[in-house]
Amino acid sequence: MMSYEILLKHQMFDGVSKETITKLLESGEVQELAQMTKIFSEGDTADGFYFILEGQVGISKKDVSTNRETKVAILDAGETFGELTMIDPEARSATARTINNAKLVKISKEKFESDWKNNPEYFKILLNITKIIIKRLRISNQKLMDEIVWGKKEESESAERMINLINEKAEVRLLLVGERELIGKIKSIDNGLSGLPELILIDSTGHAFIIPFSSVQYIVKSGK
């Protein structure tokens, strides 16, 4: 039997009995996905939401000014995504893909709406989903204000993560704009001739790649 212990204390289930939680999760579709598998794309029809049992999932949005994807969040086991579909009938507002091998539970919107007629606790879950989305909107608004006032913190944090991996001499996996993937060790990160940040990655054959920092969507240790 599948273990859902990691999800039982999720905010979505505040005030909900373990029996109802188990029923909801067991009604879902378990998906075991390989690393860098696209789960859904921005603009797709929304038909459910997901729990992460194992692995990590990256969320990204397209920058209309450059037509490139920009990373928004990296979610870990025990977290959820795609819940907006439960209160908003519009298409997916972001793209989701696995960062490493992952196990997910997909909850069908149609099945959820059918079941809530017979279980009033499903309304509590829906109310909790609304609270989660409102909290995320508040955090997003604060991040936007931080970027306006202080500059793009996310890019600084990503650069710091790369520097840590350089110091560790770790082999990493990069996902680049256009779905291209590279594996190797980062030799350095510095401003290029254009004045914009670039990194140099050496693959297993010794070939060097000069990569604009702006084209890197995700970076993780290879094998994760």
Residue, then its C-alpha position, 0 to 999 in steps of 0.5 A: m500500500m502506498s504511504y502518504e505520511i509525508l502529506l498528512k500534515h499539509q496545510m491543505f488538510d487542516g481540519v480534515s480527518k485522516e479517513t478523508i485525506t486517505k480517500l482523496l489520495e487513494s482516488g488519485e493517479v500515481q505517476e512515476l516520472a523521470q528527471m526533466t519530464k514535462i508534466f504540463s505546459e503554460g496554456d494547457t487545459a487544467d484538469g487536476f492538481y498534484f502532490i509530490l511524494e518523492g523528488q522535486v518539481g520546477i515551476s516556470k513561466k514564460d517571459v513575454s518580452t523575451n519568449r523565454e521561460t523563467k524559473v519561479a519555484i522549485l518544490d520538494a516532496g510533501e508540496t503541491f502544485g496546480e491547485l489553482t485549477m480548483i478555483d479558476p477554470e482558466a488554462r495553466s498559468a505556468t509550466a511544471r517539470t520534474i527536476n529529478n526522478a519523481k513520484l507524484v499523485k494527480i488528483s482529478k478535478e472532475k473526480f474531486e468535484s464529484d466526490w465533494k457532493n458526498n463528503p462535506e470535508y472536501f469543502k474544507i479542502l477547497l477552502n484550504i486550497t484558496k488560503i494557500i493560493i492567497k498566501r502564494l499571491r502575497i509572497s509573489n507580490q512581496k518578491l515583486m516589490d523586493e525586485i523593484v527595490w533591491g534588484k533580482k534576488e533570485e538570480s543572485e541566489s542562483a549564482e550563489r548556488m553555482i559558486n557553491l557547486i564550483n567549490e564542491k567540484a560537483e558534477v551538475r545537470l543544467l536545463l537550458v532554454g529550448e529544453r537542452e540539457l548539459i552535464g558536467k562540472i562548472k569551471s567558473i562563472d564571470n561576466g562575459l565580453s558582453g558584460l553579462p554573466e556567463l559560466i564555463l561548463i566542462d563535460s566528461t569528454g573535456h569539451a568546454f561550453i560557454i553558457p549565458f547565465s540567463s539561459v539556465q533554467y535549472i541547476v542540480k547535482s547530477g544523479k539527483 
